[in-house]
Amino acid sequence: MTYGKGGGDDPLSPVRRIPPDEDVPPSPAVGLCLSGGGYRAMLFHLGVLWRLNEAGWLPRLDRVSSVSGGSITSGVLGLAWSELDFDERGVGAAFEERVVAPVRELGRHGIDVRAVLSGLVTPETIAERVAAAYRRHLFGGSTLRDMPERPRFIINATNVGTGALVLFERAQIADWRVGRVERPELDVAVAVACSCAFPPVLSPFRLRLADAEWITEPSCDLALPEHRDELILSDGGVYDNLGLETVWKRCRTVIVSDAGGQLAPDPRPARDWPLHFVRVLRVIDSQVRALRKGQTIESLRRGDRDGVYVGIRSHVADYHVDEPLPAPPERTIVLAEVPTRLDALDDLIQERLVNWGYAVCDAGLRRHLDRGVARPLGFPYPDAAV
């Protein structure tokens, strides 16, 4: 198998090389990418993780990279990691209690509208109100230092000032152009809120780091106070909607879970310049997302990496496995079109989103990752189906 074709000189590669990793080949590691998509993505990824756990694949992970809604699920998994109680098969017995239950409980609380309204009448920004909601409902006072050393959990945000990713992890906050802050005492709630700062309403998050001790690397061409004292951050999906960059460059086996949205047709797009401009930006964003998705799938097909892509708009029939869990496209497309919001979802929609992530992960797992895995007996929530 040839891995060189995935490098930065290849126009079909789904990522681009930057100075810190130009000459670093991928290692025999396994990475998981969790896309954005609000609560829709949060719950779809929960189903993907549920199936990976049952199949004993969670302990095989070396990296978990996430953006936006995927970072909510990733943050919960990371903080719960030491308490999952993995058995000799690699199955975490406490997965439902420590990961499923808190994620689903958050899904019952709408936080975006409340954050907007309170952010307009209090000194805190809208993004800071979102962080406060995450702290109250999910993460408490946990910091990045509470994440495990392995797997390496990387929560991604976009630095609007540099046009690069900002990585939040146990060991560092880093922007390859600005530098890195080692062993940060930053709340997980803040890191996830930065990753989820979806424009235009929830963006930006102003992260103040004037008192931090920055380390300058040879690649840092913006190691300046004006780029370090305050980071102006937006949703990680603005730069990398699949959370792919920090996994693809380092891991030979890549699992991509994509619950991202899709631009809806509009027969009468706005003509006034502010709303028309927003629509144009969404068209551009849609094309960038489609390009990265297409390049990822093609790169997996041609063998640049081992792994699998599973998407909320995928069809289980396309994986050609025996007895896939029943997931009719006319039902799953309804789930794919759940709005990209941090808005409360009723239990039935939650369960169907989890079931759908579970079902498509099962198909991808048995086809492309581990053909020895047995077909599951049914959905996590059999009465809900999809």
N, C-alpha and C positions, 0 to 999 in steps of 0.2 A: 504494500500500500504506500502511495506517495503522499507526503504531507506538504511538500514544497509548493504545490499548486495553490495552497490557501494563503500565500503571502501577499504583501502589499502591492507587488507588481502585477498581480492578476486582476484584471478589471471585473472578473466574476466573483471575486472574494466578497463575502458579506461584511468584512471588517477591513479597516485600513491600518497599516503599520505606523507606529509612532516611534520616536527615538528610543525610549526605554526598552522596547521589545523588538527592534528591527532584526536582531540576530539570535533571538531566543526561540528555539523550536518548541513545539508542544510536547509536554511530558505524557507518559502513560497514566493520565489521571482522568477522572470522571467529573464533569461539570454539569450543573443544572441551571437553566435560565428561566426566569419567571417574568413574563411580560407585564405591562401595565393594562389598565382597563377598569379601574375603580373596584367596587364591590363585586362586580361580575367576574373580574379576573381573580380577585381574592378567593372566591369560592370555587371557581373552576380549578385553580391551582391546588386548592385543598383536596379535591378529588384526585388529581394527578399524584399528589404526595401520598394519599391514602393507598393507592394501588402500588406505588413504589415501595411503600412500607410493607405491605402484605407480601410482596415478592422478595423482600430482603435486600432491596437496593439502596435504602437510605444510608446505611453505614459505608457503602461503596463510594459515596460522594466525597470529592475533595474540595469542590467549590460550589457555592450557591450564589448566583448573581441575580439581582432583581431590580426592577424599576417600578415606580408608581404603585398601583394596586398589588402587584406581586410582592412589593417590599413589606406590605402588611403581613402577608402569610409567612414570608421569609423571616421577618423579625420574630414572630411567635415561635416558629420552628427553631430558630437559633437559640432563643432564650430557654426553650424547653428541652434542648438537646440532651443535657446531662441527666434528665429525669425521664427519658423515654423508655428506659428499662429494656434494652435490646437483648433478645435471647440468642441462642447459638445459631439460629437461622438468619439473624439480622433483622428480626421483626420487633418493632417497638411496641410493647404491650400497653404502654400508657399513651399511645398516640392520640386516641380519641379523647381522652381526658385532658391532656396537656396541650394539644394543638387544635383539634376539631372544635371542642366546646368553646374556647375563648374566641376563636375566629367567628364562629356562628353567632355568638352573643353580640359581638361588635356589629355584625350584619343586621341586627335588629334595631340599631340606633342610627338615625340619620345625622350626619355631622357637617355636611358641606353648607347647607342653607343656614343652619344655626351659626356656623363659623363666620359666614358672610355678614349676617345681620349683627352679630355681636362685635365683629371686627370693625364695623362702621361706626359704632358708638362707644368703643372702649379704646384705651391707648394701645392695646395689642393689635398687631396686624391680623389679617384674615388667616395667613399661614400659621402664625403663632397660636391662633385659636384652634386650628386643626391639630397642632402638636399637643395642645392642652387636652383635647378630646381623646387623642390616642393615649396620652398619659393616664387619663381618668378611667377609660374603658378597657385598656388592654395592657400597656407596658409598665404602668406605675413609674417608679423612679429608676428602673433598670438602665444601665449605660452600655455603651459599646464594649466596655471591659467585661461585661457579663456574657458576651457571646463566646462560643467555643473556639479553641485554636484550630480544630479540625472537625467538620469541614470549615473552610474559610468562607464566611458569609460576607458578601460585598453588596452594600446598598448603594445604588447609583443615583446621582442627581446631575443636572446639567448646569455648569457654570456659564451664565449668560455673558459674563465679562470676558472669558477666555475662549468660549466656544468649545470647551472640552468637558469630559466627565469629571465629576468629583466623586471619589470613592470613600464611603464610610465603612470602616471595619474595625475589628478589635485592635489591630495593630496600628492603624493610622487613619487620618483624613488626608487625602492626596489628590492633587491636580498636577499632572505631569509637567505643565507649563509654569506652575506657581511654586510647587514644593510640597512638603508633607509635614504633618504634625503627628508625632509618634504617641501611641498609647493615650488617645484622647478620652477625657472624662465627659463625654457627650451623651445625653439621653438618647436611647433608642427611639423614643417618641419624636424627637427633633429630627434625627436622621431620616426616619420614615416620612415625616411631614415634608422635608426637603425633597425627597424622592417623589412624593405625591403632589407637588405644587403645580397642579395642572393649570395651564394658562387658558384664558386670561384671568379667571376669577381667583384661583388659589395661588397664583404666582405673582410676585416672587417671594421667596423666603430670604430674609436678610440675616445671614449667619455672621455674627461678630466674633472675630478671632484676633483682635488687636493685641491681646495679652498672650497669645500662643507662641511657643517656640518652634519656629519653622526650620526645616532642614532643606537645604538647596542641593538639588542633583544637577549633574552636567546638562540635562535636557531643559532645565528651567530658564526660559527666556523672559519670564514675567515675574521674577523673584523680587517684587517691588512692594513697598507698603500699601500702595493704592490697590493692589490686587490681593493683598493678604489680610488687611485689617478687617475688611467686610466682604464676604462672598455673596453675590446676588445670584440666587439659585432658582432653578425651575425644575419641573418634572423631569425625571431621568429619561422618560420616553421621548422628550424633545430631541435628544441626541441619539438614543439607542433604544428603540421601542421594544426590542426583544431582550434587553439585558445581556446581549451576546458578546460584547467586546472583551470583557475581562475573563470570559471562559474560552472562547474560540481560540485565542492566542496562546493559551496555556494548556489546554486539555485535548487529548486525542479522542475522547468519547464525550459527546455533547448531547444533552437532552434538552430540547427546547419546548417549553409549554407556552403557547401563545393564545391569550384571550383578548387581544387587542380589538379595537373597534374598526369599523369600516365606514367610509364616507357615504352618507345617504344621498340619493338623488334629490335634486330640488328643481322642479320645473319652473319656478319663478324666483331665482336667486335675487337677493337684495341689490338695488342699484345705487342707493346712497353710499357714498364712498367709505364710511366707517364699517358698515356691515358687509359691504361688498369686499372690502379688504380682508375682513375676517374669513369670509368664504374662500377667497383666493388662498389664504394661508392654509386653510384646511385641505384644499385640493393639493397643495404642494406637500403637506404632511402626509396625506394619503398615498401619494406616489412614492415618497421616500420609504414609507412602511412597506408598501407592496414590493419595492425593489429589494429591500433587505430580506424580506421573507422569501422571495423567489430565489435570490442568490444563496440563501441558507439551504433551502431544499435541494437546489441543484448541486451545491457543494457536497452535501451528504450523499446524493445519488452517485456522484462521480468518484467518491472515496477520499475526498480531502480530509474528512473526519469520519470516525464511526459515530453512530448515534441515531437519534430519531427526532423528528419534528411532529408535535401533536398540537392541533389548533382547534379553537372553538368553532371554526367553520370547516373543519375536516369532516370526512365521511368515513365511518368505520369500514365500509365495504372496500375502500381504496387500500386498506392494509392487507387484505387477502389472508385473514386468519380464520381458522376453524371456529365456528360458533361464536362470533362476536356478540357482546351484549347488545340487546336490541336498542338501537338509537336511530329512529327514522329521521332523515334530513329535514322533513317538514316540521319536526318537533325541535330538533337541535338548533335550527336557524332562528327560532323564536328566542331561545336562550342567548344566542350570539348577539341578538339585537336588544338585550337588556341595556338600558342607557349607561354610559360611562359616568357614573355618579358615586358619591359616598352617601347614598340615600338608603334608608331602611328597606329591606326586602322581606317579604313574608316567608314563613318557614317552607312552604311548598316550593317556591322559586329557589330558595337556598338549596333545598335538597336535590332539586333537579339539576342545578348547576354543578353541585358536587358529584352527582351521579354521572353527568356527562363528562366531566374531567376524568373521572375514574374509568369510564367505558373506553374513551378514546386512548387513554394511557395504556389500558390493558391491550388494546389492539396493536399499538405501536411497540409496546414492550415485547409481546409475544412474536411479533414479526421481525423486529430489527435489533433488539437488545438481548433477549434471553428466551430462546425457543424452548427451553426446558421448563419454563414456568407453566403451571397448570392453569386452565381457564377457571376464573372465579365462579363461585356458585351463584352469584347474583350481585345486584347493586348494593351499595352501603345502605340506601334507603329504598327497599324494594317496593313499597307502596307508592312512592312518588314517581318511579321510572324516570323518563326524561320528557 
